[in-house]
Amino acid sequence: MSAKTKIVVIHVKELIYTGIFVVLGILFVVLLLIMFLPKNDKTEEDGPTGIPEETQTEPGTEAGTEAVSGSDAAENIEISYIPGVYTTSLVLNEQAVDIEVIVDKNAITSIRMVNLDDAIATMYPLVQPSLESLAAQIYEKQSLDDLSYPMESKYTSLILLDAVQTALDKAIVYPETEEGILP
């Protein structure tokens, strides 16, 4: 019986390259999964884009315009604010943009965007004009109720109104009534 000896040569360099490519392949698959799997951050009452659908079309507005309607209970009460500058962060494309609202005791005096990056302004061209349009209406009415905006900037306007409302919630002083303090 003759035993034939077989010699197997394993190159360490080839093993290292193979291991590196396997690790890179796994990382690539994980990256693809993270990028393309949907994120479910919405609640059930939110619309298809995650924005609560609280708007209704106001009779008498143009066909391509909608109006946001507020509650009837708060319309008869004069709202007062704690004077100051209030900001709310709005995240667009993983970058924060601050909505700054300046109020005095009885009026909203300024609404503007702070820290608006040029890349964000380019990627979201409706943000700045929508905020300017809404701000002009808010200055005139001194309320976020019954504002109108074009249909092509509906979701942009809703996001901006939500940010302005969040900032105003920090400044508002609710008056006391017979039923207690209004929300």
C-alpha positions in Angstrom: 0.0 0.0 0.0 1.4 3.1 -1.0 0.0 6.3 0.5 -0.1 9.2 -1.8 0.3 12.4 0.1 -1.6 15.4 -1.2 -0.4 18.9 -0.3 -2.9 21.7 -0.2 -1.5 25.2 -0.4 -3.6 28.0 1.1 -2.5 31.5 0.4 -3.1 33.7 3.4 -3.4 36.8 1.2 -6.3 35.2 -0.7 -8.1 34.3 2.6 -7.8 37.9 3.8 -9.2 39.3 0.5 -12.1 36.9 0.6 -12.9 37.8 4.2 -12.8 41.5 3.4 -15.1 41.1 0.4 -17.6 39.0 2.5 -17.7 41.7 5.2 -18.2 44.5 2.6 -21.0 42.4 0.9 -22.8 42.0 4.2 -22.5 45.7 5.0 -23.8 46.6 1.5 -26.9 44.4 2.0 -27.6 45.9 5.4 -27.2 49.4 4.0 -29.7 48.6 1.2 -32.2 47.2 3.7 -31.9 50.4 5.9 -32.3 52.7 2.9 -35.2 51.0 1.1 -37.4 49.5 3.9 -40.3 51.9 4.7 -40.3 53.7 8.0 -43.6 53.5 9.9 -43.5 56.7 12.1 -47.1 57.6 11.2 -50.1 57.2 13.5 -53.5 56.0 12.3 -55.1 59.4 12.2 -52.4 60.8 10.1 -52.8 61.1 6.4 -50.7 59.3 3.7 -47.7 61.6 4.4 -47.8 61.5 8.2 -49.5 64.9 8.5 -52.8 65.0 10.4 -55.5 65.9 8.0 -57.4 68.7 9.7 -58.1 70.9 6.7 -61.3 71.5 5.0 -62.1 73.4 1.8 -63.6 76.7 2.6 -66.5 77.7 0.4 -65.7 80.7 -1.7 -62.0 80.0 -2.1 -60.4 79.4 -5.4 -60.4 75.9 -6.9 -56.7 75.3 -6.2 -56.7 76.8 -2.7 -57.6 75.3 0.7 -58.2 77.0 4.0 -57.4 75.7 7.5 -60.3 76.1 9.9 -60.0 76.5 13.6 -62.3 75.8 16.5 -65.3 78.1 17.1 -64.9 78.2 20.9 -61.5 80.0 20.7 -62.6 82.6 18.2 -64.4 84.9 20.6 -61.5 85.0 23.2 -58.7 87.4 22.8 -55.4 85.7 23.0 -52.4 87.1 24.8 -48.8 86.0 24.7 -45.7 86.1 26.8 -43.5 88.6 24.8 -40.4 87.0 23.4 -38.8 85.0 20.6 -40.0 81.3 20.3 -38.5 78.8 18.0 -39.4 75.3 16.8 -37.1 73.0 14.9 -38.3 71.5 11.6 -36.3 68.6 10.2 -35.9 68.6 6.4 -33.7 66.0 4.8 -32.0 65.3 8.2 -31.1 69.0 8.7 -32.8 71.2 11.2 -34.4 74.4 10.2 -35.7 76.7 12.9 -39.0 78.5 12.6 -38.8 81.7 14.7 -41.9 83.4 16.0 -41.6 86.8 17.7 -44.6 87.9 19.7 -45.4 90.9 21.9 -48.2 90.9 24.5 -51.1 90.9 22.1 -49.7 90.3 18.6 -47.6 88.1 16.4 -44.9 90.4 15.1 -42.6 88.2 13.1 -42.4 84.7 11.6 -39.2 83.7 9.8 -36.9 80.8 9.1 -33.6 80.6 10.8 -30.6 78.4 9.8 -32.0 77.7 6.3 -29.2 76.0 4.4 -28.8 76.7 0.7 -29.1 72.9 -0.1 -32.4 72.7 1.8 -33.7 75.8 0.0 -32.8 74.2 -3.3 -34.3 70.9 -2.5 -37.5 72.4 -1.0 -38.2 75.5 -3.2 -41.8 75.9 -1.8 -40.7 76.3 1.8 -39.7 79.9 1.9 -42.5 81.4 -0.3 -45.1 79.3 1.6 -43.9 80.6 4.9 -43.9 84.2 3.6 -47.5 83.8 2.3 -48.7 82.3 5.6 -46.9 84.9 7.7 -48.6 87.7 5.8 -52.0 86.2 6.5 -51.1 85.5 10.1 -49.9 89.1 10.6 -53.2 90.4 9.1 -55.5 88.0 11.1 -53.4 87.5 14.2 -54.6 83.9 14.1 -53.8 80.6 12.5 -57.5 80.1 11.7 -58.9 80.3 8.2 -55.6 80.6 6.4 -55.5 79.8 2.7 -52.7 78.4 0.6 -52.3 77.0 -2.9 -53.0 73.3 -3.5 -49.5 72.7 -4.9 -48.0 73.7 -1.5 -50.6 72.1 0.7 -48.3 69.7 2.6 -45.5 72.2 2.9 -48.0 74.8 4.3 -49.4 72.3 6.8 -45.9 71.4 8.1 -45.1 75.1 8.4 -48.4 75.9 10.2 -47.8 73.0 12.6 -44.3 74.4 13.4 -45.7 77.9 13.9 -48.5 76.6 16.1 -45.9 74.7 18.2 -43.9 77.8 18.7 -47.0 79.8 19.6 -48.1 77.2 22.1 -45.0 78.0 24.1 -45.9 81.7 24.2 -49.6 81.7 24.7 -51.3 82.7 27.9 -54.7 81.0 28.3 -57.4 83.2 30.0 -59.5 81.8 32.8 -63.2 81.4 32.2 -66.1 80.1 34.3 -65.3 76.6 33.1 -61.7 76.9 34.0 -58.6 77.5 31.9 -58.9 77.1 28.2 -56.6 74.5 26.6 
